[in-house]
């Protein structure tokens, strides 16, 4: 049986097609892709689209974008979180049991205490971490997820998304958690950044699958591992995604 001719070289028979445009192509006109093989025309078109998106972000022609250079807000946030962690370790005299530090009693989020006037706990709880693994996981996630988001949104708007996500997660804990429970960690803010990244990818018409996969895995972990604030995570995710959507989908004139 004679196969179809290559779209670029009709005299060359081939039984392989581009996984993107489904046109027949010979081995010389195919390039390996994440799934199957794509023809050189589709590869070139994809490169042009990606270059155009990067160019628009750099030039600021995307109405909602405020592109910046290297990350500034994220290193500052990481430095603050690490500094607070060091203080709790010194106060408690223990690396793993730093939650015994007096600062935890003042800063950790306890709904009953907030109701009695300790409103600052809604914010300060997001800068406390229990043990080295807790802070390491959150700071690595903040660095990995936040870098691209800060560059696209700009430093001020990125910081606003971070803080609103943090406060949103704390607010949900305050409203629905056990009044005597104690909650600490930047996870609510990090989940908010995950939601924000997914929204930005959809706004740029890029696949949000990587961000959604990360979100799904972390939500599963939140339910599977005990003593994790599910309310804080989901609250931060919802507030971060909603605020980012308001920023990037708002009419240009606003």
SULTA-V492644 format. One record per residue. N is the residue number from 0. SS is DSSP state (hx for helix, st for strand, lp for the rest). Layout:
N|SS + N|SS
This chain:
0|lp + 1|lp + 2|lp + 3|lp + 4|st + 5|lp + 6|lp + 7|lp + 8|lp + 9|lp + 10|lp + 11|lp + 12|st + 13|lp + 14|lp + 15|lp + 16|st + 17|lp + 18|lp + 19|lp + 20|lp + 21|lp + 22|lp + 23|st + 24|lp + 25|lp + 26|hx + 27|hx + 28|hx + 29|st + 30|st + 31|st + 32|lp + 33|lp + 34|lp + 35|lp + 36|st + 37|st + 38|st + 39|hx + 40|hx + 41|hx + 42|hx + 43|hx + 44|hx + 45|hx + 46|hx + 47|hx + 48|hx + 49|hx + 50|hx + 51|hx + 52|hx + 53|hx + 54|hx + 55|hx + 56|hx + 57|hx + 58|hx + 59|lp + 60|lp + 61|lp + 62|lp + 63|lp + 64|lp + 65|lp + 66|lp + 67|lp + 68|lp + 69|lp + 70|lp + 71|lp + 72|hx + 73|hx + 74|hx + 75|hx + 76|hx + 77|hx + 78|hx + 79|hx + 80|hx + 81|hx + 82|hx + 83|hx + 84|hx + 85|hx + 86|hx + 87|hx + 88|hx + 89|hx + 90|hx + 91|hx + 92|lp + 93|lp + 94|lp + 95|lp + 96|lp + 97|hx + 98|hx + 99|hx + 100|lp + 101|hx + 102|hx + 103|hx + 104|hx + 105|hx + 106|hx + 107|lp + 108|st + 109|lp + 110|hx + 111|hx + 112|hx + 113|hx + 114|hx + 115|lp + 116|lp + 117|lp + 118|lp + 119|lp + 120|hx + 121|hx + 122|hx + 123|hx + 124|hx + 125|hx + 126|hx + 127|lp + 128|lp + 129|lp + 130|lp + 131|hx + 132|hx + 133|hx + 134|hx + 135|hx + 136|hx + 137|hx + 138|hx + 139|hx + 140|hx + 141|hx + 142|hx + 143|hx + 144|hx + 145|hx + 146|hx + 147|hx + 148|hx + 149|hx + 150|hx + 151|hx + 152|hx + 153|lp + 154|hx + 155|hx + 156|hx + 157|hx + 158|hx + 159|hx + 160|hx + 161|hx + 162|hx + 163|hx + 164|hx + 165|hx + 166|hx + 167|hx + 168|hx + 169|hx + 170|hx + 171|hx + 172|hx + 173|hx + 174|hx + 175|hx + 176|lp + 177|lp + 178|lp + 179|lp + 180|lp + 181|lp + 182|st + 183|lp + 184|lp + 185|lp + 186|hx + 187|hx + 188|hx + 189|hx + 190|hx + 191|hx + 192|hx + 193|hx + 194|hx + 195|hx + 196|hx + 197|hx + 198|hx + 199|hx + 200|hx + 201|hx + 202|hx + 203|lp + 204|lp + 205|lp + 206|lp + 207|lp + 208|hx + 209|hx + 210|hx + 211|hx + 212|hx + 213|hx + 214|hx + 215|hx + 216|hx + 217|hx + 218|hx + 219|hx + 220|hx + 221|hx + 222|hx + 223|hx + 224|lp + 225|lp + 226|lp + 227|lp + 228|lp + 229|hx + 230|hx + 231|hx + 232|hx + 233|hx + 234|hx + 235|hx + 236|hx + 237|hx + 238|hx + 239|hx + 240|hx + 241|hx + 242|hx + 243|hx + 244|hx + 245|hx + 246|hx + 247|hx + 248|hx + 249|lp + 250|lp + 251|lp + 252|lp + 253|lp
